[in-house]
Amino acid sequence: MKVVLVLSDALRDDIAAERMGFLEHLIETGRGTRYRVRGELPTLSRPMYETVHTGLSVTQHGIISNQMVRRSTVPNVFAIAVQHGRTTAAAAHYWFSELYNRAPFDPVDDREVDDPSLLIQHGRFYMEDSYPDQDLFLTGASLIRKYSPDYLLIHPMGMDFLGDTLGSDTPEYRNQAIVQDVILANLIPEWLQRGYAVLVTGDHGMSADHSHGGTTPDVRMIPLYILPPAGCGKGNTHETVSQLQLAPTILTILGLPLAETMQATPVV
Protein backbone atom coordinates (compact mmCIF):
# COMPACT_ATOMS: atom_id res chain seq x y z
CA MET A 1 0.00 0.00 0.00
CA LYS A 2 1.10 3.61 -0.59
CA VAL A 3 1.08 6.38 2.01
CA VAL A 4 0.46 10.12 2.05
CA LEU A 5 1.52 11.72 5.33
CA VAL A 6 0.05 15.18 5.88
CA LEU A 7 2.21 16.70 8.62
CA SER A 8 0.38 19.91 9.47
CA ASP A 9 2.85 22.05 11.35
CA ALA A 10 1.50 23.14 14.78
CA LEU A 11 -1.87 21.39 14.48
CA ARG A 12 -3.29 21.01 17.99
CA ASP A 13 -5.41 17.98 18.83
CA ASP A 14 -8.28 19.98 20.31
CA ILE A 15 -8.39 22.42 17.39
CA ALA A 16 -8.44 19.57 14.87
CA ALA A 17 -11.32 17.94 16.74
CA GLU A 18 -13.29 21.20 16.84
CA ARG A 19 -12.60 22.59 13.36
CA MET A 20 -11.74 19.81 10.90
CA GLY A 21 -15.26 18.76 9.99
CA PHE A 22 -14.47 16.61 6.96
CA LEU A 23 -11.83 14.55 8.73
CA GLU A 24 -14.07 14.17 11.75
CA HIS A 25 -16.92 13.09 9.44
CA LEU A 26 -14.74 10.28 8.09
CA ILE A 27 -14.03 9.20 11.66
CA GLU A 28 -17.67 9.53 12.76
CA THR A 29 -18.84 7.33 9.88
CA GLY A 30 -16.17 4.65 10.46
CA ARG A 31 -14.16 5.44 7.34
CA GLY A 32 -11.02 6.10 9.36
CA THR A 33 -9.39 5.80 12.75
CA ARG A 34 -8.50 8.63 15.13
CA TYR A 35 -5.92 8.69 17.89
CA ARG A 36 -4.57 11.38 20.16
CA VAL A 37 -0.77 11.61 20.00
CA ARG A 38 1.46 12.58 22.89
CA GLY A 39 4.29 14.44 21.20
CA GLU A 40 7.92 14.08 22.13
CA LEU A 41 10.00 16.83 23.75
CA PRO A 42 11.08 19.44 22.99
CA THR A 43 8.01 20.44 21.01
CA LEU A 44 10.05 22.07 18.24
CA SER A 45 9.82 21.57 14.49
CA ARG A 46 13.11 20.19 13.21
CA PRO A 47 13.57 17.74 16.12
CA MET A 48 10.00 16.47 15.63
CA TYR A 49 10.40 16.14 11.86
CA GLU A 50 13.21 13.70 12.61
CA THR A 51 11.29 11.94 15.39
CA VAL A 52 8.27 11.40 13.11
CA HIS A 53 10.49 9.80 10.45
CA THR A 54 12.84 7.79 12.69
CA GLY A 55 10.71 6.73 15.67
CA LEU A 56 13.45 8.01 17.99
CA SER A 57 13.63 10.62 20.73
CA VAL A 58 15.81 13.67 20.26
CA THR A 59 18.64 12.33 22.40
CA GLN A 60 18.66 9.21 20.25
CA HIS A 61 18.65 10.86 16.82
CA GLY A 62 20.62 13.96 17.85
CA ILE A 63 18.51 16.70 16.25
CA ILE A 64 17.95 18.53 19.51
CA SER A 65 17.00 22.01 18.27
CA ASN A 66 15.91 23.93 15.20
CA GLN A 67 19.50 25.16 14.83
CA MET A 68 20.90 21.67 14.14
CA VAL A 69 21.58 21.85 10.39
CA ARG A 70 22.74 18.43 9.20
CA ARG A 71 21.45 15.31 7.53
CA SER A 72 19.85 12.49 9.44
CA THR A 73 22.36 9.86 10.53
CA VAL A 74 19.92 7.14 11.62
CA PRO A 75 17.48 4.85 9.77
CA ASN A 76 14.41 6.78 8.64
CA VAL A 77 11.28 6.27 6.55
CA PHE A 78 12.71 7.88 3.41
CA ALA A 79 15.93 5.87 3.53
CA ILE A 80 14.20 2.54 4.18
CA ALA A 81 11.72 3.17 1.37
CA VAL A 82 14.48 3.96 -1.14
CA GLN A 83 16.56 0.98 0.00
CA HIS A 84 13.64 -1.28 -0.86
CA GLY A 85 13.04 0.19 -4.30
CA ARG A 86 10.15 2.45 -3.40
CA THR A 87 9.62 5.97 -4.75
CA THR A 88 9.60 8.92 -2.35
CA ALA A 89 8.39 12.50 -2.66
CA ALA A 90 7.74 15.57 -0.54
CA ALA A 91 6.13 18.99 -0.76
CA ALA A 92 7.60 20.46 2.38
CA HIS A 93 9.65 23.08 4.18
CA TYR A 94 13.31 23.15 3.20
CA TRP A 95 14.40 21.77 6.58
CA PHE A 96 13.25 18.38 5.27
CA SER A 97 15.65 18.73 2.37
CA GLU A 98 18.43 19.41 4.85
CA LEU A 99 17.50 16.38 6.95
CA TYR A 100 17.19 13.85 4.13
CA ASN A 101 18.77 15.22 0.94
CA ARG A 102 21.53 17.82 1.30
CA ALA A 103 22.69 20.27 3.97
CA PRO A 104 22.92 23.17 3.94
CA PHE A 105 20.03 23.89 1.59
CA ASP A 106 20.91 25.52 -1.72
CA PRO A 107 17.85 27.59 -2.74
CA VAL A 108 18.72 27.27 -6.43
CA ASP A 109 19.76 23.62 -6.76
CA ASP A 110 17.65 22.06 -4.01
CA ARG A 111 14.28 23.80 -4.24
CA GLU A 112 12.98 21.40 -6.92
CA VAL A 113 14.59 17.98 -7.33
CA ASP A 114 13.83 14.85 -9.33
CA ASP A 115 16.73 12.55 -8.59
CA PRO A 116 16.42 8.80 -7.84
CA SER A 117 19.73 8.87 -5.93
CA LEU A 118 18.29 11.13 -3.21
CA LEU A 119 16.25 9.97 -0.22
CA ILE A 120 13.49 12.43 -1.17
CA GLN A 121 13.56 11.67 -4.86
CA HIS A 122 10.88 14.11 -5.99
CA GLY A 123 11.09 17.18 -3.77
CA ARG A 124 9.39 20.56 -3.89
CA PHE A 125 10.62 22.72 -1.01
CA TYR A 126 9.58 26.17 0.19
CA MET A 127 11.52 28.59 2.39
CA GLU A 128 8.98 31.10 3.76
CA ASP A 129 6.73 30.11 6.67
CA SER A 130 3.95 32.20 5.08
CA TYR A 131 3.91 29.97 1.96
CA PRO A 132 0.20 29.43 1.14
CA ASP A 133 -1.21 26.11 2.31
CA GLN A 134 -3.37 25.69 -0.78
CA ASP A 135 -0.38 26.02 -3.11
CA LEU A 136 1.54 23.52 -1.00
CA PHE A 137 -1.27 20.94 -0.98
CA LEU A 138 -1.73 21.28 -4.72
CA THR A 139 1.99 20.76 -5.23
CA GLY A 140 1.71 17.52 -3.31
CA ALA A 141 -1.34 16.48 -5.31
CA SER A 142 0.60 17.18 -8.50
CA LEU A 143 3.43 14.91 -7.34
CA ILE A 144 0.91 12.10 -6.92
CA ARG A 145 -0.45 12.51 -10.43
CA LYS A 146 2.99 12.85 -12.03
CA TYR A 147 5.06 10.28 -10.15
CA SER A 148 2.69 8.12 -8.06
CA PRO A 149 5.22 7.94 -5.20
CA ASP A 150 4.96 5.14 -2.68
CA TYR A 151 5.57 7.59 0.16
CA LEU A 152 4.62 11.26 -0.06
CA LEU A 153 5.07 13.86 2.66
CA ILE A 154 2.91 16.98 2.49
CA HIS A 155 3.94 19.57 5.06
CA PRO A 156 1.83 22.77 5.26
CA MET A 157 3.03 25.59 7.53
CA GLY A 158 -0.12 27.72 7.80
CA MET A 159 -1.08 26.71 11.34
CA ASP A 160 2.44 27.33 12.63
CA PHE A 161 2.79 30.68 10.87
CA LEU A 162 -0.48 32.04 12.24
CA GLY A 163 0.14 30.55 15.68
CA ASP A 164 3.62 32.04 15.93
CA THR A 165 2.36 35.39 14.64
CA LEU A 166 -0.97 35.72 16.44
CA GLY A 167 -1.13 32.91 19.02
CA SER A 168 -3.40 29.88 19.17
CA ASP A 169 -6.25 31.67 20.96
CA THR A 170 -7.25 33.58 17.82
CA PRO A 171 -9.86 33.06 15.11
CA GLU A 172 -7.13 33.19 12.47
CA TYR A 173 -5.26 30.20 13.93
CA ARG A 174 -8.40 28.20 14.65
CA ASN A 175 -9.98 28.88 11.28
CA GLN A 176 -6.84 27.85 9.41
CA ALA A 177 -7.65 24.31 10.49
CA ILE A 178 -10.94 24.68 8.61
CA VAL A 179 -9.04 25.94 5.57
CA GLN A 180 -6.80 22.89 5.59
CA ASP A 181 -9.76 20.57 6.17
CA VAL A 182 -11.61 21.96 3.15
CA ILE A 183 -8.53 21.58 0.97
CA LEU A 184 -8.16 17.98 2.12
CA ALA A 185 -11.84 17.30 1.46
CA ASN A 186 -11.24 18.11 -2.19
CA LEU A 187 -8.09 15.95 -2.46
CA ILE A 188 -8.43 12.92 -0.19
CA PRO A 189 -11.12 11.08 -2.21
CA GLU A 190 -8.82 10.93 -5.24
CA TRP A 191 -5.88 9.78 -3.13
CA LEU A 192 -7.95 7.00 -1.58
CA GLN A 193 -9.18 5.95 -5.01
CA ARG A 194 -5.55 5.73 -6.15
CA GLY A 195 -4.84 3.28 -3.32
CA TYR A 196 -3.20 5.60 -0.82
CA ALA A 197 -3.61 5.40 2.92
CA VAL A 198 -3.79 9.00 4.15
CA LEU A 199 -2.38 9.93 7.54
CA VAL A 200 -2.95 13.41 8.99
CA THR A 201 -1.08 14.56 12.07
CA GLY A 202 1.05 17.40 13.45
CA ASP A 203 4.61 17.81 14.64
CA HIS A 204 3.64 19.80 17.74
CA GLY A 205 0.87 22.11 18.93
CA MET A 206 0.77 25.83 19.69
CA SER A 207 0.27 28.03 22.74
CA ALA A 208 -1.64 31.27 23.25
CA ASP A 209 1.77 32.88 23.82
CA HIS A 210 2.66 32.52 20.11
CA SER A 211 5.11 29.72 20.87
CA HIS A 212 5.85 26.04 21.35
CA GLY A 213 8.76 24.09 22.75
CA GLY A 214 7.48 23.39 26.23
CA THR A 215 5.56 20.57 27.87
CA THR A 216 1.95 21.70 28.29
CA PRO A 217 -0.92 19.88 26.53
CA ASP A 218 -1.56 22.74 24.10
CA VAL A 219 1.90 22.30 22.57
CA ARG A 220 2.25 18.55 23.10
CA MET A 221 -1.05 16.91 22.15
CA ILE A 222 -1.66 16.44 18.42
CA PRO A 223 -4.13 14.35 16.38
CA LEU A 224 -3.58 11.33 14.20
CA TYR A 225 -6.13 10.43 11.53
CA ILE A 226 -5.56 7.19 9.60
CA LEU A 227 -7.70 6.88 6.48
CA PRO A 228 -7.31 3.57 4.61
CA PRO A 229 -8.22 3.34 0.91
CA ALA A 230 -10.80 0.65 1.67
CA GLY A 231 -12.65 3.07 3.94
CA CYS A 232 -12.72 0.73 6.94
CA GLY A 233 -11.67 2.29 10.22
CA LYS A 234 -12.23 2.05 13.96
CA GLY A 235 -13.68 5.53 14.40
CA ASN A 236 -12.46 7.59 17.34
CA THR A 237 -10.51 5.24 19.59
CA HIS A 238 -10.08 7.89 22.31
CA GLU A 239 -6.65 6.32 22.81
CA THR A 240 -3.43 8.26 23.34
CA VAL A 241 -0.42 6.91 21.48
CA SER A 242 3.22 7.93 21.31
CA GLN A 243 4.73 10.01 18.54
CA LEU A 244 7.48 7.37 18.42
CA GLN A 245 4.91 5.01 16.88
CA LEU A 246 4.44 7.07 13.72
CA ALA A 247 7.51 5.89 11.77
CA PRO A 248 6.81 2.20 12.52
CA THR A 249 3.18 2.75 11.53
CA ILE A 250 4.11 4.34 8.18
CA LEU A 251 6.54 1.54 7.36
CA THR A 252 4.04 -1.14 8.35
CA ILE A 253 1.39 0.33 6.04
CA LEU A 254 4.00 0.48 3.27
CA GLY A 255 4.78 -3.19 3.89
CA LEU A 256 8.41 -2.42 4.70
CA PRO A 257 10.57 -3.77 7.55
CA LEU A 258 11.18 -1.69 10.63
CA ALA A 259 14.71 -0.62 11.50
CA GLU A 260 16.18 -2.23 14.61
CA THR A 261 16.31 1.26 16.13
CA MET A 262 12.50 1.56 15.93
CA GLN A 263 11.31 -0.02 19.15
CA ALA A 264 7.79 1.47 19.35
CA THR A 265 4.81 -0.64 18.27
CA PRO A 266 2.90 0.37 15.10
CA VAL A 267 -0.67 1.44 15.74
CA VAL A 268 -1.89 -0.59 12.71
C-alpha positions in Angstrom: 0.0 0.0 0.0 1.1 3.6 -0.6 1.1 6.4 2.0 0.5 10.1 2.1 1.5 11.7 5.3 0.1 15.2 5.9 2.2 16.7 8.6 0.4 19.9 9.5 2.9 22.1 11.4 1.5 23.1 14.8 -1.9 21.4 14.5 -3.3 21.0 18.0 -5.4 18.0 18.8 -8.3 20.0 20.3 -8.4 22.4 17.4 -8.4 19.6 14.9 -11.3 17.9 16.7 -13.3 21.2 16.8 -12.6 22.6 13.4 -11.7 19.8 10.9 -15.3 18.8 10.0 -14.5 16.6 7.0 -11.8 14.5 8.7 -14.1 14.2 11.8 -16.9 13.1 9.4 -14.7 10.3 8.1 -14.0 9.2 11.7 -17.7 9.5 12.8 -18.8 7.3 9.9 -16.2 4.6 10.5 -14.2 5.4 7.3 -11.0 6.1 9.4 -9.4 5.8 12.8 -8.5 8.6 15.1 -5.9 8.7 17.9 -4.6 11.4 20.2 -0.8 11.6 20.0 1.5 12.6 22.9 4.3 14.4 21.2 7.9 14.1 22.1 10.0 16.8 23.8 11.1 19.4 23.0 8.0 20.4 21.0 10.1 22.1 18.2 9.8 21.6 14.5 13.1 20.2 13.2 13.6 17.7 16.1 10.0 16.5 15.6 10.4 16.1 11.9 13.2 13.7 12.6 11.3 11.9 15.4 8.3 11.4 13.1 10.5 9.8 10.5 12.8 7.8 12.7 10.7 6.7 15.7 13.4 8.0 18.0 13.6 10.6 20.7 15.8 13.7 20.3 18.6 12.3 22.4 18.7 9.2 20.3 18.7 10.9 16.8 20.6 14.0 17.9 18.5 16.7 16.2 17.9 18.5 19.5 17.0 22.0 18.3 15.9 23.9 15.2 19.5 25.2 14.8 20.9 21.7 14.1 21.6 21.8 10.4 22.7 18.4 9.2 21.4 15.3 7.5 19.8 12.5 9.4 22.4 9.9 10.5 19.9 7.1 11.6 17.5 4.8 9.8 14.4 6.8 8.6 11.3 6.3 6.5 12.7 7.9 3.4 15.9 5.9 3.5 14.2 2.5 4.2 11.7 3.2 1.4 14.5 4.0 -1.1 16.6 1.0 0.0 13.6 -1.3 -0.9 13.0 0.2 -4.3 10.2 2.4 -3.4 9.6 6.0 -4.7 9.6 8.9 -2.4 8.4 12.5 -2.7 7.7 15.6 -0.5 6.1 19.0 -0.8 7.6 20.5 2.4 9.6 23.1 4.2 13.3 23.1 3.2 14.4 21.8 6.6 13.2 18.4 5.3 15.6 18.7 2.4 18.4 19.4 4.9 17.5 16.4 6.9 17.2 13.9 4.1 18.8 15.2 0.9 21.5 17.8 1.3 22.7 20.3 4.0 22.9 23.2 3.9 20.0 23.9 1.6 20.9 25.5 -1.7 17.9 27.6 -2.7 18.7 27.3 -6.4 19.8 23.6 -6.8 17.6 22.1 -4.0 14.3 23.8 -4.2 13.0 21.4 -6.9 14.6 18.0 -7.3 13.8 14.9 -9.3 16.7 12.5 -8.6 16.4 8.8 -7.8 19.7 8.9 -5.9 18.3 11.1 -3.2 16.3 10.0 -0.2 13.5 12.4 -1.2 13.6 11.7 -4.9 10.9 14.1 -6.0 11.1 17.2 -3.8 9.4 20.6 -3.9 10.6 22.7 -1.0 9.6 26.2 0.2 11.5 28.6 2.4 9.0 31.1 3.8 6.7 30.1 6.7 4.0 32.2 5.1 3.9 30.0 2.0 0.2 29.4 1.1 -1.2 26.1 2.3 -3.4 25.7 -0.8 -0.4 26.0 -3.1 1.5 23.5 -1.0 -1.3 20.9 -1.0 -1.7 21.3 -4.7 2.0 20.8 -5.2 1.7 17.5 -3.3 -1.3 16.5 -5.3 0.6 17.2 -8.5 3.4 14.9 -7.3 0.9 12.1 -6.9 -0.4 12.5 -10.4 3.0 12.8 -12.0 5.1 10.3 -10.1 2.7 8.1 -8.1 5.2 7.9 -5.2 5.0 5.1 -2.7 5.6 7.6 0.2 4.6 11.3 -0.1 5.1 13.9 2.7 2.9 17.0 2.5 3.9 19.6 5.1 1.8 22.8 5.3 3.0 25.6 7.5 -0.1 27.7 7.8 -1.1 26.7 11.3 2.4 27.3 12.6 2.8 30.7 10.9 -0.5 32.0 12.2 0.1 30.5 15.7 3.6 32.0 15.9 2.4 35.4 14.6 -1.0 35.7 16.4 -1.1 32.9 19.0 -3.4 29.9 19.2 -6.3 31.7 21.0 -7.3 33.6 17.8 -9.9 33.1 15.1 -7.1 33.2 12.5 -5.3 30.2 13.9 -8.4 28.2 14.7 -10.0 28.9 11.3 -6.8 27.9 9.4 -7.7 24.3 10.5 -10.9 24.7 8.6 -9.0 25.9 5.6 -6.8 22.9 5.6 -9.8 20.6 6.2 -11.6 22.0 3.1 -8.5 21.6 1.0 -8.2 18.0 2.1 -11.8 17.3 1.5 -11.2 18.1 -2.2 -8.1 16.0 -2.5 -8.4 12.9 -0.2 -11.1 11.1 -2.2 -8.8 10.9 -5.2 -5.9 9.8 -3.1 -7.9 7.0 -1.6 -9.2 6.0 -5.0 -5.5 5.7 -6.2 -4.8 3.3 -3.3 -3.2 5.6 -0.8 -3.6 5.4 2.9 -3.8 9.0 4.1 -2.4 9.9 7.5 -2.9 13.4 9.0 -1.1 14.6 12.1 1.1 17.4 13.4 4.6 17.8 14.6 3.6 19.8 17.7 0.9 22.1 18.9 0.8 25.8 19.7 0.3 28.0 22.7 -1.6 31.3 23.2 1.8 32.9 23.8 2.7 32.5 20.1 5.1 29.7 20.9 5.8 26.0 21.4 8.8 24.1 22.7 7.5 23.4 26.2 5.6 20.6 27.9 1.9 21.7 28.3 -0.9 19.9 26.5 -1.6 22.7 24.1 1.9 22.3 22.6 2.3 18.6 23.1 -1.0 16.9 22.1 -1.7 16.4 18.4 -4.1 14.4 16.4 -3.6 11.3 14.2 -6.1 10.4 11.5 -5.6 7.2 9.6 -7.7 6.9 6.5 -7.3 3.6 4.6 -8.2 3.3 0.9 -10.8 0.6 1.7 -12.6 3.1 3.9 -12.7 0.7 6.9 -11.7 2.3 10.2 -12.2 2.1 14.0 -13.7 5.5 14.4 -12.5 7.6 17.3 -10.5 5.2 19.6 -10.1 7.9 22.3 -6.7 6.3 22.8 -3.4 8.3 23.3 -0.4 6.9 21.5 3.2 7.9 21.3 4.7 10.0 18.5 7.5 7.4 18.4 4.9 5.0 16.9 4.4 7.1 13.7 7.5 5.9 11.8 6.8 2.2 12.5 3.2 2.8 11.5 4.1 4.3 8.2 6.5 1.5 7.4 4.0 -1.1 8.3 1.4 0.3 6.0 4.0 0.5 3.3 4.8 -3.2 3.9 8.4 -2.4 4.7 10.6 -3.8 7.5 11.2 -1.7 10.6 14.7 -0.6 11.5 16.2 -2.2 14.6 16.3 1.3 16.1 12.5 1.6 15.9 11.3 0.0 19.1 7.8 1.5 19.4 4.8 -0.6 18.3 2.9 0.4 15.1 -0.7 1.4 15.7 -1.9 -0.6 12.7 
